[in-house]
Amino acid sequence: MARLSITVPLDVRLLDKGLSVGEALAAFNAAHGEAGGIVSFLGKVRPDGNVKALELSHYEPLTLPGMQELTQEAQERFSLDGALVWHRVGVMAPGDAIVLVAAAARHRRDAFEAADFLMDHLKSAAWLWKRERRGDGWHWIEPRGQDHSDLARWK
C-alpha cells in the first residue's frame, strides 16, 4: 500500500530533493485502477565522462506551467487516464534519479507513446538548463542532434 496519495489525474512536480520511485509508482497505480496499462520511465544521472555531479536549473515562472501544459497535451493526445511527471532540480550525483514519468491509459500503446512523447519533450524542449561537473570543472550540456530528431517526430 502506498503511503503517498495521488488525487489528481495529472501529477506534475518540480522537486529539489530526492524522490521515492517505488512509492510514487505505487500511488500512481492505486490512483488509476481502471487503466489497462501503466508505463513508467526513470531517468538517472549517468557517470559517463567522469561526471561527478549534474546540476539542473530552471526559470521558475515558466518551468512548472510549461510541464503542466505538456502533460495536458499528452493526456488529450493519447487518451490518458492520468500522467505523472516529476523532475528534479538542483545538484545530483551519478545514479540519482532526475526524472520520473508515468502514463496510465486504457490501452498499452497509448501509455507507451505518451511516456515517450513526454520524455522527448522534457529532454529537448524543456525549461531546464543542465551542466555537469567533471574533473576539469563545470560544463553546460546542450541537447544532442538525436534529441532534436526525437522531438521532431511528434510534429
N, C-alpha and C positions, 0 to 999 in steps of 0.2 A: 504494500500500500504506500502510495506517495505521501510524503509529509507536505510537499509543496502542492498548492492547488492552482489550477489554471481555470479561469472563469470566463475568458473571452475567446472568441474563435481565432483572433489574430493576436498573438502574444509577441510583441516586438520590444526588445530591451537593449540598452547600451549598459554594459557592466564594467565597473572599474576594478573589480575583484574577480577571483576565480569563479567558475560555475560548476555545479554538480550535474554532470551529464546524465547519470543514471536517474537521479531524482527528477530532472527536467523531463526526460523522456517518459518516465512512469506517470508523471502528472499529465503530460500531453496525451498519452494513450488513454488514461482514465477519463479525460475530458472529451474524447472523441470515440466513444463506444460504438457508434453507428458506422464508422469508417471501415471500408473493406481492406484498406491498406494504409500503412504509415511508413514513410520513408524518411530517414534522417541522414545527415552528413555532419561530421565533426572535422573542422579544420584545426590543425595544430602547428605550432612553431617548429619548423624544420631546423636541424643543426647543420644544414649544408653550408659549405664555405666558411667553416669555423665561426658560425654565428654564436654569439654569446648572449644576445638579447634582441628582442623585436619591440619597437615602440610604435603604437598606433595613436595618432592624434586626430582630432576632428573639429569641425565648426559646429558648435552645439545648436545654433538656431536652425540649421538645415539637416543635420545628420538623422536624428530620430524621425522628424516628419518625412524625410525622403525615404527612409527604411519602411515607415508605415505605409506610404503611398505605393512603394514597390510591392509590399506584401499584399495590399488590397488588389493590385493589378494581378498578382499571381492567383489570388483566390477567385477572381472573376474569370480569368483566362482558362484556368484548369478545373473549375467547379470544385474547389476545395471545401471540405468541412471545416478545416482550420489549418493554421500555419504557426510555427514558432520560429522566430528569427532573433537570436541572441548574439550580440557581437561585443567582444572585449575591446576596451581602450586602455591605454597606459602601457607600462613596460611588462613584457613577458619573457620567460626563459624557454629554451628549447624543450619541447614536449608539452608545454602549456597549451590549453585549448584557447583558440582565437575566436572561433565562430561555431555556433550550433544552429542548424536549420533542420526543421522537420515539417513535413506536409502530410495531412490526413485527407484522404479522398475516398469516395465510394469504390473507385477502381484504381488498381495499382499503377497503370500507365500515367494517369493524371498526377498521382503522388510523386512518381519518379521525375516526370517532366517539370513539375513545379519546383522541386528541390534543386534540380539542375538550373532552371531559369533563375531562381533566387541567387544561387551561388555565382553564376556567370555575371550577374549584375553587381553583386556585392564585391566581387573580385576586381572588376574593371571600371565600373561606373559609380562607385560608392563615394561617400563623402568622408572618406578616411585617408589619411596620409601615413605611409609606412616608412620606417627606417630601421636598419639593422646595425647592431654594434658587433663588429668583428675585431680581431686582434689589432687592426690598424685604425680603429675609430668608427664613427658613425657614418652610414651611407644611406641616402634616400633610395627607395625602391619604387620603380615605375612598373606599370603593367607591361607584360610581355606581349609580343605580337600575337601569340596564341590566345592570350586573354581577350584581345580585341576581336579576334576571329570568332571565339566562343560567343561573345556578346552579339556580334553581327548576325548570327544565325537566328536570333529571335525577332529580327525586324520584319 
